[in-house]
Amino acid sequence: MDLSLNSNISKDFRKLLGKVYRWRKNKNPSVSIETTEKSKPFKKVKTNEVWGKPSSYVMKKNDS
């Protein structure tokens, strides 16, 4: 389902959805994170540094 074209979703949220979609496809976009420095409250980093590498979901087998 493509939520990026839904008119009920705000533009900012659609941008974040786009980053999640690109991250899942291993495109590694940049995101802003908060820092503790007062002079620089935000810092841009690659998503793999913050969210880790995307991997497909695998259900564990129950060995019972």
C-alpha positions as CSV (number, residue, x, y, z in Angstrom):
1,M,0.0,0.0,0.0
2,D,1.4,3.4,-1.0
3,L,0.6,5.8,1.8
4,S,2.7,8.6,0.2
5,L,-0.2,9.6,-2.0
6,N,-2.8,9.7,0.7
7,S,-4.1,13.3,1.1
8,N,-4.9,12.8,4.8
9,I,-1.3,12.3,5.7
10,S,0.8,15.4,6.3
11,K,3.7,16.3,4.1
12,D,6.3,15.9,6.8
13,F,5.0,12.4,7.6
14,R,5.1,11.5,3.9
15,K,8.8,12.6,3.8
16,L,9.6,10.3,6.8
17,L,7.7,7.4,5.1
18,G,9.9,8.0,2.0
19,K,13.0,7.7,4.1
20,V,11.8,4.5,5.7
21,Y,11.0,3.0,2.2
22,R,14.5,4.0,0.9
23,W,16.2,2.6,4.0
24,R,14.4,-0.7,3.5
25,K,15.7,-0.8,-0.1
26,N,19.3,-0.2,1.2
27,K,19.5,3.4,-0.1
28,N,20.8,4.7,3.3
29,P,19.2,8.2,3.4
30,S,20.2,10.8,6.1
31,V,18.1,11.7,9.1
32,S,18.5,14.4,11.8
33,I,19.0,13.3,15.4
34,E,19.2,15.4,18.6
35,T,22.5,16.0,20.2
36,T,23.5,17.1,23.7
37,E,25.5,20.1,22.4
38,K,23.7,23.5,22.9
39,S,25.5,25.1,19.9
40,K,24.4,22.3,17.5
41,P,21.1,20.7,18.7
42,F,20.7,18.4,15.7
43,K,23.1,16.3,13.6
44,K,22.6,14.6,10.3
45,V,23.6,10.9,10.2
46,K,23.0,8.0,7.9
47,T,20.1,5.8,8.7
48,N,22.2,2.6,9.0
49,E,24.1,4.2,11.9
50,V,20.8,4.9,13.8
51,W,18.4,2.2,12.7
52,G,20.9,-0.5,11.7
53,K,20.9,-2.5,8.5
54,P,17.5,-3.4,7.1
55,S,16.8,-7.1,7.0
56,S,13.8,-9.1,6.0
57,Y,11.5,-10.5,8.7
58,V,12.0,-14.2,9.4
59,M,9.8,-16.2,11.7
60,K,11.7,-18.4,14.0
61,K,10.9,-22.1,13.9
62,N,9.8,-23.7,17.1
63,D,12.0,-26.8,17.6
64,S,9.7,-28.7,19.9
